[in-house]
Amino acid sequence: MTIQILGPGCSNCHNLEKNAREAVQRLGIEADFQKVTDSDQIVEMGVMRTPGLAIDGKVQKFGKVLSTDEIAEVLQSQQG
């Protein structure tokens, strides 16, 4: 599983990544993390407001910092 954090690298992006890493650890799953900071690529993925969270190249949520619990729910829905 590849988790992408979409955004320019602002504090919200860092917080989203921190929460995503915590969710992955809590669930005991393996994931590679990528930061996507190129604005053209972010827009091509359909994200109009950052930060965004994508799993395996598919945007799940954007426009707010998801909590660890919210990210865990998204990750669990992707696994089953």
mmCIF file of the N, C-alpha and C atoms, coordinates in Angstrom:
data_MODEL
# 
_entry.id   MODEL 
# 
loop_
_atom_site.group_PDB 
_atom_site.id 
_atom_site.type_symbol 
_atom_site.label_atom_id 
_atom_site.label_alt_id 
_atom_site.label_comp_id 
_atom_site.label_asym_id 
_atom_site.label_entity_id 
_atom_site.label_seq_id 
_atom_site.pdbx_PDB_ins_code 
_atom_site.Cartn_x 
_atom_site.Cartn_y 
_atom_site.Cartn_z 
_atom_site.occupancy 
_atom_site.B_iso_or_equiv 
_atom_site.pdbx_formal_charge 
_atom_site.auth_seq_id 
_atom_site.auth_comp_id 
_atom_site.auth_asym_id 
_atom_site.auth_atom_id 
_atom_site.pdbx_PDB_model_num 
ATOM 1   N N  . MET A 1 1  ? 0.844   -1.175 0.000   1.00 0.00 ? 1  MET A N  1 
ATOM 2   C CA . MET A 1 1  ? 0.000   0.000  0.000   1.00 0.00 ? 1  MET A CA 1 
ATOM 3   C C  . MET A 1 1  ? 0.891   1.240  0.000   1.00 0.00 ? 1  MET A C  1 
ATOM 4   N N  . THR A 1 2  ? 0.531   2.195  -0.822  1.00 0.00 ? 2  THR A N  1 
ATOM 5   C CA . THR A 1 2  ? 1.244   3.469  -0.881  1.00 0.00 ? 2  THR A CA 1 
ATOM 6   C C  . THR A 1 2  ? 0.304   4.569  -0.435  1.00 0.00 ? 2  THR A C  1 
ATOM 7   N N  . ILE A 1 3  ? 0.728   5.327  0.544   1.00 0.00 ? 3  ILE A N  1 
ATOM 8   C CA . ILE A 1 3  ? -0.052  6.450  1.054   1.00 0.00 ? 3  ILE A CA 1 
ATOM 9   C C  . ILE A 1 3  ? 0.639   7.727  0.604   1.00 0.00 ? 3  ILE A C  1 
ATOM 10  N N  . GLN A 1 4  ? -0.132  8.579  -0.060  1.00 0.00 ? 4  GLN A N  1 
ATOM 11  C CA . GLN A 1 4  ? 0.411   9.851  -0.549  1.00 0.00 ? 4  GLN A CA 1 
ATOM 12  C C  . GLN A 1 4  ? -0.204  10.998 0.240   1.00 0.00 ? 4  GLN A C  1 
ATOM 13  N N  . ILE A 1 5  ? 0.649   11.900 0.676   1.00 0.00 ? 5  ILE A N  1 
ATOM 14  C CA . ILE A 1 5  ? 0.224   13.135 1.324   1.00 0.00 ? 5  ILE A CA 1 
ATOM 15  C C  . ILE A 1 5  ? 0.357   14.231 0.271   1.00 0.00 ? 5  ILE A C  1 
ATOM 16  N N  . LEU A 1 6  ? -0.751  14.856 -0.069  1.00 0.00 ? 6  LEU A N  1 
ATOM 17  C CA . LEU A 1 6  ? -0.793  15.844 -1.145  1.00 0.00 ? 6  LEU A CA 1 
ATOM 18  C C  . LEU A 1 6  ? -0.843  17.242 -0.551  1.00 0.00 ? 6  LEU A C  1 
ATOM 19  N N  . GLY A 1 7  ? 0.166   18.039 -0.852  1.00 0.00 ? 7  GLY A N  1 
ATOM 20  C CA . GLY A 1 7  ? 0.183   19.410 -0.369  1.00 0.00 ? 7  GLY A CA 1 
ATOM 21  C C  . GLY A 1 7  ? 1.575   20.000 -0.451  1.00 0.00 ? 7  GLY A C  1 
ATOM 22  N N  . PRO A 1 8  ? 1.667   21.305 -0.199  1.00 0.00 ? 8  PRO A N  1 
ATOM 23  C CA . PRO A 1 8  ? 2.933   22.012 -0.377  1.00 0.00 ? 8  PRO A CA 1 
ATOM 24  C C  . PRO A 1 8  ? 3.968   21.773 0.720   1.00 0.00 ? 8  PRO A C  1 
ATOM 25  N N  . GLY A 1 9  ? 3.581   21.070 1.772   1.00 0.00 ? 9  GLY A N  1 
ATOM 26  C CA . GLY A 1 9  ? 4.518   20.843 2.870   1.00 0.00 ? 9  GLY A CA 1 
ATOM 27  C C  . GLY A 1 9  ? 4.240   21.741 4.065   1.00 0.00 ? 9  GLY A C  1 
ATOM 28  N N  . CYS A 1 10 ? 3.038   22.239 4.156   1.00 0.00 ? 10 CYS A N  1 
ATOM 29  C CA . CYS A 1 10 ? 2.654   23.125 5.257   1.00 0.00 ? 10 CYS A CA 1 
ATOM 30  C C  . CYS A 1 10 ? 2.440   22.323 6.545   1.00 0.00 ? 10 CYS A C  1 
ATOM 31  N N  . SER A 1 11 ? 2.127   23.014 7.613   1.00 0.00 ? 11 SER A N  1 
ATOM 32  C CA . SER A 1 11 ? 1.930   22.330 8.895   1.00 0.00 ? 11 SER A CA 1 
ATOM 33  C C  . SER A 1 11 ? 0.756   21.353 8.832   1.00 0.00 ? 11 SER A C  1 
ATOM 34  N N  . ASN A 1 12 ? -0.286  21.687 8.088   1.00 0.00 ? 12 ASN A N  1 
ATOM 35  C CA . ASN A 1 12 ? -1.417  20.763 7.945   1.00 0.00 ? 12 ASN A CA 1 
ATOM 36  C C  . ASN A 1 12 ? -0.985  19.473 7.241   1.00 0.00 ? 12 ASN A C  1 
ATOM 37  N N  . CYS A 1 13 ? -0.118  19.597 6.262   1.00 0.00 ? 13 CYS A N  1 
ATOM 38  C CA . CYS A 1 13 ? 0.395   18.418 5.550   1.00 0.00 ? 13 CYS A CA 1 
ATOM 39  C C  . CYS A 1 13 ? 1.203   17.542 6.501   1.00 0.00 ? 13 CYS A C  1 
ATOM 40  N N  . HIS A 1 14 ? 2.034   18.164 7.307   1.00 0.00 ? 14 HIS A N  1 
ATOM 41  C CA . HIS A 1 14 ? 2.849   17.423 8.267   1.00 0.00 ? 14 HIS A CA 1 
ATOM 42  C C  . HIS A 1 14 ? 1.968   16.722 9.297   1.00 0.00 ? 14 HIS A C  1 
ATOM 43  N N  . ASN A 1 15 ? 0.919   17.410 9.757   1.00 0.00 ? 15 ASN A N  1 
ATOM 44  C CA . ASN A 1 15 ? 0.008   16.809 10.730  1.00 0.00 ? 15 ASN A CA 1 
ATOM 45  C C  . ASN A 1 15 ? -0.756  15.634 10.120  1.00 0.00 ? 15 ASN A C  1 
ATOM 46  N N  . LEU A 1 16 ? -1.164  15.770 8.864   1.00 0.00 ? 16 LEU A N  1 
ATOM 47  C CA . LEU A 1 16 ? -1.861  14.675 8.193   1.00 0.00 ? 16 LEU A CA 1 
ATOM 48  C C  . LEU A 1 16 ? -0.933  13.467 8.060   1.00 0.00 ? 16 LEU A C  1 
ATOM 49  N N  . GLU A 1 17 ? 0.316   13.704 7.696   1.00 0.00 ? 17 GLU A N  1 
ATOM 50  C CA . GLU A 1 17 ? 1.261   12.596 7.578   1.00 0.00 ? 17 GLU A CA 1 
ATOM 51  C C  . GLU A 1 17 ? 1.486   11.924 8.928   1.00 0.00 ? 17 GLU A C  1 
ATOM 52  N N  . LYS A 1 18 ? 1.629   12.719 9.979   1.00 0.00 ? 18 LYS A N  1 
ATOM 53  C CA . LYS A 1 18 ? 1.838   12.169 11.321  1.00 0.00 ? 18 LYS A CA 1 
ATOM 54  C C  . LYS A 1 18 ? 0.652   11.280 11.710  1.00 0.00 ? 18 LYS A C  1 
ATOM 55  N N  . ASN A 1 19 ? -0.556  11.773 11.467  1.00 0.00 ? 19 ASN A N  1 
ATOM 56  C CA . ASN A 1 19 ? -1.747  10.991 11.801  1.00 0.00 ? 19 ASN A CA 1 
ATOM 57  C C  . ASN A 1 19 ? -1.842  9.723  10.958  1.00 0.00 ? 19 ASN A C  1 
ATOM 58  N N  . ALA A 1 20 ? -1.461  9.812  9.696   1.00 0.00 ? 20 ALA A N  1 
ATOM 59  C CA . ALA A 1 20 ? -1.503  8.634  8.816   1.00 0.00 ? 20 ALA A CA 1 
ATOM 60  C C  . ALA A 1 20 ? -0.493  7.592  9.286   1.00 0.00 ? 20 ALA A C  1 
ATOM 61  N N  . ARG A 1 21 ? 0.685   8.022  9.669   1.00 0.00 ? 21 ARG A N  1 
ATOM 62  C CA . ARG A 1 21 ? 1.694   7.086  10.170  1.00 0.00 ? 21 ARG A CA 1 
ATOM 63  C C  . ARG A 1 21 ? 1.209   6.411  11.462  1.00 0.00 ? 21 ARG A C  1 
ATOM 64  N N  . GLU A 1 22 ? 0.555   7.174  12.324  1.00 0.00 ? 22 GLU A N  1 
ATOM 65  C CA . GLU A 1 22 ? 0.011   6.607  13.564  1.00 0.00 ? 22 GLU A CA 1 
ATOM 66  C C  . GLU A 1 22 ? -1.081  5.579  13.250  1.00 0.00 ? 22 GLU A C  1 
ATOM 67  N N  . ALA A 1 23 ? -1.932  5.880  12.273  1.00 0.00 ? 23 ALA A N  1 
ATOM 68  C CA . ALA A 1 23 ? -3.007  4.951  11.905  1.00 0.00 ? 23 ALA A CA 1 
ATOM 69  C C  . ALA A 1 23 ? -2.436  3.653  11.341  1.00 0.00 ? 23 ALA A C  1 
ATOM 70  N N  . VAL A 1 24 ? -1.415  3.760  10.507  1.00 0.00 ? 24 VAL A N  1 
ATOM 71  C CA . VAL A 1 24 ? -0.772  2.573  9.928   1.00 0.00 ? 24 VAL A CA 1 
ATOM 72  C C  . VAL A 1 24 ? -0.169  1.715  11.038  1.00 0.00 ? 24 VAL A C  1 
ATOM 73  N N  . GLN A 1 25 ? 0.503   2.375  11.953  1.00 0.00 ? 25 GLN A N  1 
ATOM 74  C CA . GLN A 1 25 ? 1.126   1.645  13.064  1.00 0.00 ? 25 GLN A CA 1 
ATOM 75  C C  . GLN A 1 25 ? 0.057   0.979  13.934  1.00 0.00 ? 25 GLN A C  1 
ATOM 76  N N  . ARG A 1 26 ? -1.003  1.691  14.222  1.00 0.00 ? 26 ARG A N  1 
ATOM 77  C CA . ARG A 1 26 ? -2.081  1.151  15.057  1.00 0.00 ? 26 ARG A CA 1 
ATOM 78  C C  . ARG A 1 26 ? -2.708  -0.088 14.422  1.00 0.00 ? 26 ARG A C  1 
ATOM 79  N N  . LEU A 1 27 ? -2.869  -0.052 13.099  1.00 0.00 ? 27 LEU A N  1 
ATOM 80  C CA . LEU A 1 27 ? -3.498  -1.171 12.394  1.00 0.00 ? 27 LEU A CA 1 
ATOM 81  C C  . LEU A 1 27 ? -2.511  -2.309 12.107  1.00 0.00 ? 27 LEU A C  1 
ATOM 82  N N  . GLY A 1 28 ? -1.234  -2.034 12.280  1.00 0.00 ? 28 GLY A N  1 
ATOM 83  C CA . GLY A 1 28 ? -0.228  -3.061 12.038  1.00 0.00 ? 28 GLY A CA 1 
ATOM 84  C C  . GLY A 1 28 ? -0.084  -3.436 10.572  1.00 0.00 ? 28 GLY A C  1 
ATOM 85  N N  . ILE A 1 29 ? -0.251  -2.450 9.695   1.00 0.00 ? 29 ILE A N  1 
ATOM 86  C CA . ILE A 1 29 ? -0.111  -2.711 8.260   1.00 0.00 ? 29 ILE A CA 1 
ATOM 87  C C  . ILE A 1 29 ? 1.166   -2.056 7.749   1.00 0.00 ? 29 ILE A C  1 
ATOM 88  N N  . GLU A 1 30 ? 1.605   -2.518 6.597   1.00 0.00 ? 30 GLU A N  1 
ATOM 89  C CA . GLU A 1 30 ? 2.791   -1.935 5.982   1.00 0.00 ? 30 GLU A CA 1 
ATOM 90  C C  . GLU A 1 30 ? 2.357   -0.959 4.906   1.00 0.00 ? 30 GLU A C  1 
ATOM 91  N N  . ALA A 1 31 ? 3.036   0.178  4.858   1.00 0.00 ? 31 ALA A N  1 
ATOM 92  C CA . ALA A 1 31 ? 2.716   1.186  3.851   1.00 0.00 ? 31 ALA A CA 1 
ATOM 93  C C  . ALA A 1 31 ? 3.956   2.003  3.539   1.00 0.00 ? 31 ALA A C  1 
ATOM 94  N N  . ASP A 1 32 ? 4.071   2.380  2.290   1.00 0.00 ? 32 ASP A N  1 
ATOM 95  C CA . ASP A 1 32 ? 5.098   3.316  1.858   1.00 0.00 ? 32 ASP A CA 1 
ATOM 96  C C  . ASP A 1 32 ? 4.455   4.696  1.833   1.00 0.00 ? 32 ASP A C  1 
ATOM 97  N N  . PHE A 1 33 ? 5.196   5.688  2.256   1.00 0.00 ? 33 PHE A N  1 
ATOM 98  C CA . PHE A 1 33 ? 4.683   7.058  2.257   1.00 0.00 ? 33 PHE A CA 1 
ATOM 99  C C  . PHE A 1 33 ? 5.385   7.879  1.188   1.00 0.00 ? 33 PHE A C  1 
ATOM 100 N N  . GLN A 1 34 ? 4.595   8.684  0.486   1.00 0.00 ? 34 GLN A N  1 
ATOM 101 C CA . GLN A 1 34 ? 5.127   9.608  -0.513  1.00 0.00 ? 34 GLN A CA 1 
ATOM 102 C C  . GLN A 1 34 ? 4.525   10.983 -0.260  1.00 0.00 ? 34 GLN A C  1 
ATOM 103 N N  . LYS A 1 35 ? 5.333   11.997 -0.480  1.00 0.00 ? 35 LYS A N  1 
ATOM 104 C CA . LYS A 1 35 ? 4.845   13.374 -0.403  1.00 0.00 ? 35 LYS A CA 1 
ATOM 105 C C  . LYS A 1 35 ? 4.733   13.892 -1.830  1.00 0.00 ? 35 LYS A C  1 
ATOM 106 N N  . VAL A 1 36 ? 3.562   14.390 -2.157  1.00 0.00 ? 36 VAL A N  1 
ATOM 107 C CA . VAL A 1 36 ? 3.343   14.988 -3.476  1.00 0.00 ? 36 VAL A CA 1 
ATOM 108 C C  . VAL A 1 36 ? 3.194   16.487 -3.248  1.00 0.00 ? 36 VAL A C  1 
ATOM 109 N N  . THR A 1 37 ? 4.200   17.245 -3.686  1.00 0.00 ? 37 THR A N  1 
ATOM 110 C CA . THR A 1 37 ? 4.201   18.685 -3.440  1.00 0.00 ? 37 THR A CA 1 
ATOM 111 C C  . THR A 1 37 ? 4.004   19.505 -4.712  1.00 0.00 ? 37 THR A C  1 
ATOM 112 N N  . ASP A 1 38 ? 4.058   18.859 -5.870  1.00 0.00 ? 38 ASP A N  1 
ATOM 113 C CA . ASP A 1 38 ? 3.903   19.568 -7.142  1.00 0.00 ? 38 ASP A CA 1 
ATOM 114 C C  . ASP A 1 38 ? 2.433   19.950 -7.336  1.00 0.00 ? 38 ASP A C  1 
ATOM 115 N N  . SER A 1 39 ? 2.171   21.254 -7.402  1.00 0.00 ? 39 SER A N  1 
ATOM 116 C CA . SER A 1 39 ? 0.784   21.720 -7.467  1.00 0.00 ? 39 SER A CA 1 
ATOM 117 C C  . SER A 1 39 ? 0.059   21.225 -8.715  1.00 0.00 ? 39 SER A C  1 
ATOM 118 N N  . ASP A 1 40 ? 0.754   21.126 -9.840  1.00 0.00 ? 40 ASP A N  1 
ATOM 119 C CA . ASP A 1 40 ? 0.113   20.621 -11.055 1.00 0.00 ? 40 ASP A CA 1 
ATOM 120 C C  . ASP A 1 40 ? -0.321  19.170 -10.885 1.00 0.00 ? 40 ASP A C  1 
ATOM 121 N N  . GLN A 1 41 ? 0.529   18.369 -10.285 1.00 0.00 ? 41 GLN A N  1 
ATOM 122 C CA . GLN A 1 41 ? 0.199   16.963 -10.059 1.00 0.00 ? 41 GLN A CA 1 
ATOM 123 C C  . GLN A 1 41 ? -0.964  16.835 -9.069  1.00 0.00 ? 41 GLN A C  1 
ATOM 124 N N  . ILE A 1 42 ? -0.973  17.671 -8.041  1.00 0.00 ? 42 ILE A N  1 
ATOM 125 C CA . ILE A 1 42 ? -2.059  17.645 -7.050  1.00 0.00 ? 42 ILE A CA 1 
ATOM 126 C C  . ILE A 1 42 ? -3.387  17.975 -7.724  1.00 0.00 ? 42 ILE A C  1 
ATOM 127 N N  . VAL A 1 43 ? -3.399  19.008 -8.561  1.00 0.00 ? 43 VAL A N  1 
ATOM 128 C CA . VAL A 1 43 ? -4.621  19.394 -9.275  1.00 0.00 ? 43 VAL A CA 1 
ATOM 129 C C  . VAL A 1 43 ? -5.044  18.298 -10.252 1.00 0.00 ? 43 VAL A C  1 
ATOM 130 N N  . GLU A 1 44 ? -4.091  17.676 -10.931 1.00 0.00 ? 44 GLU A N  1 
ATOM 131 C CA . GLU A 1 44 ? -4.406  16.576 -11.855 1.00 0.00 ? 44 GLU A CA 1 
ATOM 132 C C  . GLU A 1 44 ? -5.092  15.420 -11.132 1.00 0.00 ? 44 GLU A C  1 
ATOM 133 N N  . MET A 1 45 ? -4.774  15.251 -9.858  1.00 0.00 ? 45 MET A N  1 
ATOM 134 C CA . MET A 1 45 ? -5.389  14.183 -9.071  1.00 0.00 ? 45 MET A CA 1 
ATOM 135 C C  . MET A 1 45 ? -6.780  14.577 -8.575  1.00 0.00 ? 45 MET A C  1 
ATOM 136 N N  . GLY A 1 46 ? -7.196  15.825 -8.858  1.00 0.00 ? 46 GLY A N  1 
ATOM 137 C CA . GLY A 1 46 ? -8.535  16.273 -8.496  1.00 0.00 ? 46 GLY A CA 1 
ATOM 138 C C  . GLY A 1 46 ? -8.636  16.954 -7.147  1.00 0.00 ? 46 GLY A C  1 
ATOM 139 N N  . VAL A 1 47 ? -7.501  17.303 -6.568  1.00 0.00 ? 47 VAL A N  1 
ATOM 140 C CA . VAL A 1 47 ? -7.497  17.943 -5.258  1.00 0.00 ? 47 VAL A CA 1 
ATOM 141 C C  . VAL A 1 47 ? -7.443  19.453 -5.449  1.00 0.00 ? 47 VAL A C  1 
ATOM 142 N N  . MET A 1 48 ? -8.475  20.129 -4.940  1.00 0.00 ? 48 MET A N  1 
ATOM 143 C CA . MET A 1 48 ? -8.539  21.578 -5.074  1.00 0.00 ? 48 MET A CA 1 
ATOM 144 C C  . MET A 1 48 ? -8.132  22.293 -3.790  1.00 0.00 ? 48 MET A C  1 
ATOM 145 N N  . ARG A 1 49 ? -8.155  21.560 -2.662  1.00 0.00 ? 49 ARG A N  1 
ATOM 146 C CA . ARG A 1 49 ? -7.736  22.127 -1.377  1.00 0.00 ? 49 ARG A CA 1 
ATOM 147 C C  . ARG A 1 49 ? -6.853  21.108 -0.674  1.00 0.00 ? 49 ARG A C  1 
ATOM 148 N N  . THR A 1 50 ? -5.739  21.568 -0.176  1.00 0.00 ? 50 THR A N  1 
ATOM 149 C CA . THR A 1 50 ? -4.832  20.673 0.531   1.00 0.00 ? 50 THR A CA 1 
ATOM 150 C C  . THR A 1 50 ? -5.059  20.812 2.036   1.00 0.00 ? 50 THR A C  1 
ATOM 151 N N  . PRO A 1 51 ? -4.630  19.854 2.810   1.00 0.00 ? 51 PRO A N  1 
ATOM 152 C CA . PRO A 1 51 ? -3.904  18.656 2.412   1.00 0.00 ? 51 PRO A CA 1 
ATOM 153 C C  . PRO A 1 51 ? -4.850  17.593 1.862   1.00 0.00 ? 51 PRO A C  1 
ATOM 154 N N  . GLY A 1 52 ? -4.258  16.655 1.137   1.00 0.00 ? 52 GLY A N  1 
ATOM 155 C CA . GLY A 1 52 ? -5.026  15.540 0.600   1.00 0.00 ? 52 GLY A CA 1 
ATOM 156 C C  . GLY A 1 52 ? -4.380  14.225 0.976   1.00 0.00 ? 52 GLY A C  1 
ATOM 157 N N  . LEU A 1 53 ? -5.213  13.186 1.011   1.00 0.00 ? 53 LEU A N  1 
ATOM 158 C CA . LEU A 1 53 ? -4.744  11.846 1.331   1.00 0.00 ? 53 LEU A CA 1 
ATOM 159 C C  . LEU A 1 53 ? -5.146  10.927 0.191   1.00 0.00 ? 53 LEU A C  1 
ATOM 160 N N  . ALA A 1 54 ? -4.159  10.256 -0.390  1.00 0.00 ? 54 ALA A N  1 
ATOM 161 C CA . ALA A 1 54 ? -4.429  9.291  -1.459  1.00 0.00 ? 54 ALA A CA 1 
ATOM 162 C C  . ALA A 1 54 ? -3.837  7.946  -1.053  1.00 0.00 ? 54 ALA A C  1 
ATOM 163 N N  . ILE A 1 55 ? -4.528  6.894  -1.440  1.00 0.00 ? 55 ILE A N  1 
ATOM 164 C CA . ILE A 1 55 ? -4.052  5.541  -1.187  1.00 0.00 ? 55 ILE A CA 1 
ATOM 165 C C  . ILE A 1 55 ? -3.936  4.847  -2.531  1.00 0.00 ? 55 ILE A C  1 
ATOM 166 N N  . ASP A 1 56 ? -2.739  4.357  -2.815  1.00 0.00 ? 56 ASP A N  1 
ATOM 167 C CA . ASP A 1 56 ? -2.449  3.699  -4.091  1.00 0.00 ? 56 ASP A CA 1 
ATOM 168 C C  . ASP A 1 56 ? -2.896  4.548  -5.279  1.00 0.00 ? 56 ASP A C  1 
ATOM 169 N N  . GLY A 1 57 ? -2.627  5.864  -5.193  1.00 0.00 ? 57 GLY A N  1 
ATOM 170 C CA . GLY A 1 57 ? -2.906  6.780  -6.285  1.00 0.00 ? 57 GLY A CA 1 
ATOM 171 C C  . GLY A 1 57 ? -4.341  7.256  -6.387  1.00 0.00 ? 57 GLY A C  1 
ATOM 172 N N  . LYS A 1 58 ? -5.202  6.814  -5.473  1.00 0.00 ? 58 LYS A N  1 
ATOM 173 C CA . LYS A 1 58 ? -6.619  7.193  -5.508  1.00 0.00 ? 58 LYS A CA 1 
ATOM 174 C C  . LYS A 1 58 ? -6.915  8.124  -4.332  1.00 0.00 ? 58 LYS A C  1 
ATOM 175 N N  . VAL A 1 59 ? -7.356  9.350  -4.643  1.00 0.00 ? 59 VAL A N  1 
ATOM 176 C CA . VAL A 1 59 ? -7.627  10.341 -3.605  1.00 0.00 ? 59 VAL A CA 1 
ATOM 177 C C  . VAL A 1 59 ? -8.803  9.870  -2.752  1.00 0.00 ? 59 VAL A C  1 
ATOM 178 N N  . GLN A 1 60 ? -8.596  9.890  -1.440  1.00 0.00 ? 60 GLN A N  1 
ATOM 179 C CA . GLN A 1 60 ? -9.632  9.476  -0.489  1.00 0.00 ? 60 GLN A CA 1 
ATOM 180 C C  . GLN A 1 60 ? -10.331 10.678 0.135   1.00 0.00 ? 60 GLN A C  1 
ATOM 181 N N  . LYS A 1 61 ? -9.552  11.626 0.593   1.00 0.00 ? 61 LYS A N  1 
ATOM 182 C CA . LYS A 1 61 ? -10.082 12.821 1.263   1.00 0.00 ? 61 LYS A CA 1 
ATOM 183 C C  . LYS A 1 61 ? -9.145  13.981 1.001   1.00 0.00 ? 61 LYS A C  1 
ATOM 184 N N  . PHE A 1 62 ? -9.701  15.192 1.042   1.00 0.00 ? 62 PHE A N  1 
ATOM 185 C CA . PHE A 1 62 ? -8.844  16.374 0.941   1.00 0.00 ? 62 PHE A CA 1 
ATOM 186 C C  . PHE A 1 62 ? -9.524  17.569 1.572   1.00 0.00 ? 62 PHE A C  1 
ATOM 187 N N  . GLY A 1 63 ? -8.720  18.582 1.877   1.00 0.00 ? 63 GLY A N  1 
ATOM 188 C CA . GLY A 1 63 ? -9.248  19.836 2.392   1.00 0.00 ? 63 GLY A CA 1 
ATOM 189 C C  . GLY A 1 63 ? -9.231  19.972 3.897   1.00 0.00 ? 63 GLY A C  1 
ATOM 190 N N  . LYS A 1 64 ? -8.810  18.910 4.613   1.00 0.00 ? 64 LYS A N  1 
ATOM 191 C CA . LYS A 1 64 ? -8.713  19.025 6.059   1.00 0.00 ? 64 LYS A CA 1 
ATOM 192 C C  . LYS A 1 64 ? -7.734  17.989 6.587   1.00 0.00 ? 64 LYS A C  1 
ATOM 193 N N  . VAL A 1 65 ? -7.296  18.209 7.816   1.00 0.00 ? 65 VAL A N  1 
ATOM 194 C CA . VAL A 1 65 ? -6.410  17.253 8.473   1.00 0.00 ? 65 VAL A CA 1 
ATOM 195 C C  . VAL A 1 65 ? -7.291  16.198 9.126   1.00 0.00 ? 65 VAL A C  1 
ATOM 196 N N  . LEU A 1 66 ? -7.220  14.984 8.597   1.00 0.00 ? 66 LEU A N  1 
ATOM 197 C CA . LEU A 1 66 ? -7.992  13.889 9.162   1.00 0.00 ? 66 LEU A CA 1 
ATOM 198 C C  . LEU A 1 66 ? -7.345  13.418 10.456  1.00 0.00 ? 66 LEU A C  1 
ATOM 199 N N  . SER A 1 67 ? -8.175  12.981 11.396  1.00 0.00 ? 67 SER A N  1 
ATOM 200 C CA . SER A 1 67 ? -7.654  12.437 12.644  1.00 0.00 ? 67 SER A CA 1 
ATOM 201 C C  . SER A 1 67 ? -7.098  11.039 12.389  1.00 0.00 ? 67 SER A C  1 
ATOM 202 N N  . THR A 1 68 ? -6.358  10.534 13.353  1.00 0.00 ? 68 THR A N  1 
ATOM 203 C CA . THR A 1 68 ? -5.826  9.180  13.256  1.00 0.00 ? 68 THR A CA 1 
ATOM 204 C C  . THR A 1 68 ? -6.968  8.183  13.095  1.00 0.00 ? 68 THR A C  1 
ATOM 205 N N  . ASP A 1 69 ? -8.046  8.362  13.844  1.00 0.00 ? 69 ASP A N  1 
ATOM 206 C CA . ASP A 1 69 ? -9.199  7.455  13.747  1.00 0.00 ? 69 ASP A CA 1 
ATOM 207 C C  . ASP A 1 69 ? -9.838  7.504  12.365  1.00 0.00 ? 69 ASP A C  1 
ATOM 208 N N  . GLU A 1 70 ? -9.994  8.705  11.808  1.00 0.00 ? 70 GLU A N  1 
ATOM 209 C CA . GLU A 1 70 ? -10.592 8.837  10.473  1.00 0.00 ? 70 GLU A CA 1 
ATOM 210 C C  . GLU A 1 70 ? -9.728  8.140  9.422   1.00 0.00 ? 70 GLU A C  1 
ATOM 211 N N  . ILE A 1 71 ? -8.425  8.294  9.522   1.00 0.00 ? 71 ILE A N  1 
ATOM 212 C CA . ILE A 1 71 ? -7.519  7.659  8.568   1.00 0.00 ? 71 ILE A CA 1 
ATOM 213 C C  . ILE A 1 71 ? -7.560  6.143  8.733   1.00 0.00 ? 71 ILE A C  1 
ATOM 214 N N  . ALA A 1 72 ? -7.617  5.675  9.968   1.00 0.00 ? 72 ALA A N  1 
ATOM 215 C CA . ALA A 1 72 ? -7.702  4.232  10.218  1.00 0.00 ? 72 ALA A CA 1 
ATOM 216 C C  . ALA A 1 72 ? -8.953  3.652  9.553   1.00 0.00 ? 72 ALA A C  1 
ATOM 217 N N  . GLU A 1 73 ? -10.073 4.367  9.623   1.00 0.00 ? 73 GLU A N  1 
ATOM 218 C CA . GLU A 1 73 ? -11.306 3.908  8.969   1.00 0.00 ? 73 GLU A CA 1 
ATOM 219 C C  . GLU A 1 73 ? -11.126 3.818  7.462   1.00 0.00 ? 73 GLU A C  1 
ATOM 220 N N  . VAL A 1 74 ? -10.492 4.809  6.873   1.00 0.00 ? 74 VAL A N  1 
ATOM 221 C CA . VAL A 1 74 ? -10.252 4.806  5.427   1.00 0.00 ? 74 VAL A CA 1 
ATOM 222 C C  . VAL A 1 74 ? -9.350  3.629  5.059   1.00 0.00 ? 74 VAL A C  1 
ATOM 223 N N  . LEU A 1 75 ? -8.294  3.420  5.827   1.00 0.00 ? 75 LEU A N  1 
ATOM 224 C CA . LEU A 1 75 ? -7.366  2.329  5.549   1.00 0.00 ? 75 LEU A CA 1 
ATOM 225 C C  . LEU A 1 75 ? -8.047  0.976  5.663   1.00 0.00 ? 75 LEU A C  1 
ATOM 226 N N  . GLN A 1 76 ? -8.873  0.810  6.670   1.00 0.00 ? 76 GLN A N  1 
ATOM 227 C CA . GLN A 1 76 ? -9.577  -0.462 6.846   1.00 0.00 ? 76 GLN A CA 1 
ATOM 228 C C  . GLN A 1 76 ? -10.541 -0.726 5.696   1.00 0.00 ? 76 GLN A C  1 
ATOM 229 N N  . SER A 1 77 ? -11.187 0.308  5.194   1.00 0.00 ? 77 SER A N  1 
ATOM 230 C CA . SER A 1 77 ? -12.116 0.125  4.075   1.00 0.00 ? 77 SER A CA 1 
ATOM 231 C C  . SER A 1 77 ? -11.373 -0.262 2.810   1.00 0.00 ? 77 SER A C  1 
ATOM 232 N N  . GLN A 1 78 ? -10.096 0.138  2.697   1.00 0.00 ? 78 GLN A N  1 
ATOM 233 C CA . GLN A 1 78 ? -9.290  -0.199 1.522   1.00 0.00 ? 78 GLN A CA 1 
ATOM 234 C C  . GLN A 1 78 ? -8.790  -1.642 1.560   1.00 0.00 ? 78 GLN A C  1 
ATOM 235 N N  . GLN A 1 79 ? -8.719  -2.203 2.758   1.00 0.00 ? 79 GLN A N  1 
ATOM 236 C CA . GLN A 1 79 ? -8.174  -3.542 2.893   1.00 0.00 ? 79 GLN A CA 1 
ATOM 237 C C  . GLN A 1 79 ? -9.207  -4.631 2.685   1.00 0.00 ? 79 GLN A C  1 
ATOM 238 N N  . GLY A 1 80 ? -10.450 -4.336 2.934   1.00 0.00 ? 80 GLY A N  1 
ATOM 239 C CA . GLY A 1 80 ? -11.417 -5.401 2.906   1.00 0.00 ? 80 GLY A CA 1 
ATOM 240 C C  . GLY A 1 80 ? -12.401 -5.290 1.828   1.00 0.00 ? 80 GLY A C  1 
# 
